[in-house]
Amino acid sequence: MAYRVLPYRAGSRGATALAAALPGGRCLRLRGSQWRPRANDVVINWGNADGAVVGNYNGRCQVLNGMDLRTASNKLTFFRTMRDSGNDNIIPRFWTNRQEIPDDAFPIVCRTVLAGHSGDGIVIARTRGELVAAPLYVQYVKKTDEYRVHVGRGDRPERQNGRAGDQSIIIAVQRKARNRAVPDDQINWQVRNHHNGFVFVRGDVAPNPAVLDVARRALNACALDFGAVDVIWNERHQRALVLEINTAPGLEGQTVEDYANFFRRFG
């Protein structure tokens, strides 16, 4: 058998690192690939939402995350999927019409880009007058910590009513922490990403079990085989909320090995 990683774009560092960590692993070309899969080969779809490209391998070998990834990659579709699957209690409140946002919901995160990453297209409106045109408005929720929980489905590959089985496992857990090398005036505690002075850490990361539980629920709601779930935790209210799922998260160091160990289960 062979492992092949299908990247969302050519040169993806995460896909390249993952392929190198798998036995005989290689990245697939997005166009004009001459590779012909065998039934026992494993293709890992690393964030590629092009159905035509993914369709070249579905039905010919085992494809992980071979479904329509727009359910997760499109922020609005993701929130609607969570709501429609009965998981609206583990996501923030959201709207598509600014006129429907109640006065008690502010601040509001205006998501002007639905398929962006690393905070692309985020505008935070503290008042109604600061709202900008956007396809999605999400209530900003105060957080004590923010985590990235990498989750994969368990041993059972079957689907139940179109949803992944409930034996999901935790691949790795990271916490967003302040980068002490960044000056105070450049830190943005509301949008915690690399540009705003935050990095992922793994040492001494022990989230409340509710953080892991909602991450599992989000993966199952989207019927994904694996994903990196961004979860915020509010200590005062003892509440965990899911913000989004990444199907091609950035990988480095031990997290690469954690994913490689997970994917070896399917070989």
C-alpha positions as CSV (number, residue, x, y, z in Angstrom):
1,M,0.0,0.0,0.0
2,A,1.0,3.6,-0.5
3,Y,0.3,6.9,1.3
4,R,-0.4,10.0,-0.8
5,V,-1.3,13.5,0.5
6,L,-3.6,15.6,-1.7
7,P,-2.8,19.3,-0.8
8,Y,-5.1,22.2,-1.0
9,R,-2.4,24.0,-3.0
10,A,0.9,23.1,-4.5
11,G,3.8,23.6,-2.1
12,S,1.7,23.3,1.1
13,R,4.3,23.1,3.9
14,G,1.9,21.1,6.1
15,A,1.1,18.6,3.4
16,T,4.8,18.2,2.5
17,A,5.8,17.7,6.1
18,L,3.1,15.1,6.6
19,A,4.0,13.2,3.4
20,A,7.6,13.0,4.5
21,A,6.6,11.5,7.9
22,L,4.6,8.7,6.4
23,P,6.2,5.5,5.1
24,G,6.8,6.1,1.4
25,G,4.5,9.1,1.5
26,R,4.4,11.6,-1.3
27,C,2.3,14.6,-2.2
28,L,0.0,14.4,-5.2
29,R,0.1,16.8,-8.1
30,L,-3.1,18.9,-8.3
31,R,-3.2,18.6,-12.1
32,G,-1.9,15.9,-14.5
33,S,-1.0,13.3,-11.9
34,Q,0.1,10.0,-13.4
35,W,-0.3,8.1,-10.1
36,R,-2.8,5.3,-10.3
37,P,-4.2,4.2,-6.9
38,R,-4.7,0.6,-5.8
39,A,-7.5,-0.5,-3.5
40,N,-5.4,-0.6,-0.4
41,D,-3.7,2.7,-0.9
42,V,-4.6,5.7,1.3
43,V,-5.1,9.2,0.0
44,I,-5.2,12.0,2.7
45,N,-7.1,15.0,1.5
46,W,-5.3,17.9,3.1
47,G,-7.9,20.7,2.7
48,N,-8.6,20.3,-1.0
49,A,-12.3,21.4,-1.6
50,D,-12.1,20.8,-5.4
51,G,-14.6,18.0,-5.8
52,A,-13.3,17.2,-9.3
53,V,-9.8,16.7,-8.1
54,V,-10.9,14.6,-5.0
55,G,-13.2,12.6,-7.2
56,N,-10.2,11.2,-9.1
57,Y,-9.5,9.0,-6.1
58,N,-12.9,8.4,-4.4
59,G,-14.1,4.9,-5.0
60,R,-10.6,3.7,-6.2
61,C,-8.9,3.6,-2.8
62,Q,-9.4,4.8,0.8
63,V,-9.7,8.6,0.8
64,L,-9.7,10.3,4.2
65,N,-11.8,13.5,4.2
66,G,-13.0,12.6,0.7
67,M,-16.3,14.4,1.3
68,D,-17.3,18.0,0.4
69,L,-15.0,20.0,2.6
70,R,-17.0,23.2,2.1
71,T,-19.1,22.0,5.0
72,A,-16.1,22.8,7.2
73,S,-14.1,25.3,5.2
74,N,-17.0,27.8,4.6
75,K,-17.7,29.5,7.9
76,L,-21.4,30.1,7.3
77,T,-22.0,26.5,6.0
78,F,-20.1,25.2,9.1
79,F,-22.3,27.2,11.5
80,R,-25.4,26.1,9.8
81,T,-24.3,22.5,9.9
82,M,-23.7,22.8,13.6
83,R,-27.1,24.4,14.1
84,D,-29.0,21.9,12.0
85,S,-27.4,18.9,13.7
86,G,-28.5,20.1,17.1
87,N,-25.2,21.5,18.2
88,D,-26.1,25.2,18.3
89,N,-25.4,25.2,22.0
90,I,-21.7,24.8,21.4
91,I,-21.2,27.6,18.9
92,P,-21.6,31.4,19.3
93,R,-24.8,33.0,18.1
94,F,-24.7,34.1,14.5
95,W,-26.7,36.0,11.9
96,T,-26.6,36.7,8.2
97,N,-28.6,39.9,8.3
98,R,-27.2,42.8,10.3
99,Q,-30.8,44.1,10.9
100,E,-31.5,40.9,12.9
101,I,-28.6,41.3,15.4
102,P,-30.1,42.2,18.8
103,D,-28.6,45.1,20.8
104,D,-27.4,42.8,23.6
105,A,-25.2,40.8,21.2
106,F,-22.4,43.3,20.7
107,P,-19.4,43.1,20.1
108,I,-19.9,41.4,16.8
109,V,-17.3,39.6,14.6
110,C,-18.0,40.6,11.0
111,R,-16.7,37.7,8.8
112,T,-16.3,39.4,5.4
113,V,-14.4,36.3,4.1
114,L,-16.1,32.9,4.5
115,A,-13.2,30.6,3.5
116,G,-10.3,32.6,4.9
117,H,-7.8,31.6,7.6
118,S,-5.6,33.2,10.2
119,G,-8.1,35.9,10.9
120,D,-8.6,36.9,7.2
121,G,-11.5,39.3,6.7
122,I,-12.4,39.8,10.4
123,V,-13.8,43.1,11.5
124,I,-14.9,43.5,15.1
125,A,-17.8,45.9,15.6
126,R,-18.4,47.1,19.1
127,T,-21.5,49.1,18.2
128,R,-24.1,48.9,15.5
129,G,-22.6,51.8,13.7
130,E,-19.3,49.9,13.3
131,L,-20.9,47.0,11.5
132,V,-19.6,46.4,7.9
133,A,-21.2,44.5,5.1
134,A,-20.5,40.7,5.6
135,P,-22.1,37.4,4.8
136,L,-21.8,36.3,8.4
137,Y,-22.0,38.0,11.8
138,V,-20.9,36.1,14.9
139,Q,-21.2,37.2,18.5
140,Y,-17.9,37.8,20.1
141,V,-17.5,35.7,23.3
142,K,-14.9,36.5,25.9
143,K,-12.4,33.7,26.4
144,T,-10.0,32.6,29.1
145,D,-8.1,30.4,26.7
146,E,-8.2,29.3,23.0
147,Y,-7.3,25.8,21.9
148,R,-6.7,23.9,18.7
149,V,-7.9,20.3,19.2
150,H,-6.8,17.9,16.5
151,V,-9.4,15.2,16.2
152,G,-9.7,12.0,14.1
153,R,-12.3,9.3,13.8
154,G,-11.8,6.1,15.7
155,D,-11.4,2.6,14.4
156,R,-14.8,2.3,12.9
157,P,-14.8,3.6,9.3
158,E,-18.6,3.3,8.8
159,R,-21.0,6.2,8.8
160,Q,-24.2,6.4,10.7
161,N,-26.9,8.4,8.9
162,G,-24.2,10.3,7.1
163,R,-22.3,11.2,10.2
164,A,-19.0,9.9,11.4
165,G,-19.0,7.3,14.1
166,D,-18.7,8.5,17.7
167,Q,-15.4,6.8,18.6
168,S,-13.3,9.9,17.7
169,I,-9.9,10.2,19.2
170,I,-7.7,13.2,20.1
171,I,-4.6,13.4,17.9
172,A,-3.1,16.4,19.6
173,V,-4.0,19.5,21.6
174,Q,-2.4,23.0,21.3
175,R,-3.1,26.2,23.2
176,K,-2.7,29.7,21.8
177,A,-0.3,31.6,24.0
178,R,1.2,35.1,23.8
179,N,4.5,35.5,22.1
180,R,6.6,37.3,24.6
181,A,8.8,38.7,21.9
182,V,5.9,40.8,20.6
183,P,5.5,44.3,22.3
184,D,2.3,44.9,24.4
185,D,0.9,47.4,22.0
186,Q,1.0,44.9,19.2
187,I,-1.0,42.2,21.0
188,N,-4.6,41.6,20.1
189,W,-6.4,39.5,22.7
190,Q,-9.6,39.3,20.8
191,V,-8.2,37.8,17.5
192,R,-5.5,35.4,18.6
193,N,-3.3,34.6,15.6
194,H,0.4,34.8,14.7
195,H,0.0,38.3,13.2
196,N,-1.5,39.5,16.5
197,G,1.2,38.1,18.7
198,F,0.2,34.5,19.5
199,V,1.8,31.1,18.9
200,F,0.7,27.6,19.5
201,V,2.2,25.8,22.6
202,R,1.9,22.2,23.7
203,G,3.7,22.0,27.0
204,D,1.4,21.9,30.1
205,V,-1.7,22.0,28.0
206,A,-4.6,20.5,30.0
207,P,-7.9,21.9,28.8
208,N,-11.2,21.3,30.6
209,P,-12.8,18.0,29.3
210,A,-15.6,20.1,27.8
211,V,-13.1,21.5,25.3
212,L,-12.3,18.1,24.0
213,D,-16.0,17.0,24.0
214,V,-17.2,19.9,21.9
215,A,-14.3,19.3,19.4
216,R,-15.4,15.7,19.0
217,R,-19.0,16.8,18.5
218,A,-18.0,19.3,15.8
219,L,-16.0,16.7,13.9
220,N,-18.9,14.2,14.0
221,A,-21.4,16.9,13.0
222,C,-19.4,17.6,9.8
223,A,-18.8,13.9,9.1
224,L,-15.0,14.5,8.8
225,D,-12.3,11.8,9.2
226,F,-10.0,14.4,10.8
227,G,-9.8,18.1,11.5
228,A,-8.3,20.7,13.8
229,V,-11.1,22.3,15.8
230,D,-10.6,25.8,17.2
231,V,-12.3,26.0,20.6
232,I,-12.6,28.9,23.1
233,W,-13.0,28.3,26.9
234,N,-14.6,30.7,29.3
235,E,-13.5,29.8,32.8
236,R,-16.1,32.0,34.6
237,H,-19.1,30.4,32.8
238,Q,-17.4,27.0,32.5
239,R,-18.3,27.0,28.8
240,A,-16.6,25.7,25.7
241,L,-17.6,27.0,22.2
242,V,-16.4,25.9,18.7
243,L,-15.3,28.6,16.3
244,E,-14.3,26.6,13.2
245,I,-12.7,23.4,11.9
246,N,-9.4,23.4,9.8
247,T,-9.0,20.6,7.4
248,A,-5.4,21.6,6.5
249,P,-3.9,23.0,9.7
250,G,-0.4,24.2,9.9
251,L,2.0,21.4,11.1
252,E,5.4,21.4,12.6
253,G,7.4,19.4,15.1
254,Q,5.6,16.8,17.2
255,T,2.3,17.6,15.7
256,V,3.5,16.2,12.3
257,E,4.4,13.0,14.0
258,D,1.1,12.9,15.9
259,Y,-0.8,13.1,12.6
260,A,1.5,10.6,10.9
261,N,0.8,8.1,13.8
262,F,-2.9,8.7,13.4
263,F,-2.9,8.1,9.6
264,R,-0.8,4.9,10.0
265,R,-3.9,3.3,11.6
266,F,-5.5,3.2,8.1
267,G,-2.6,1.5,6.4
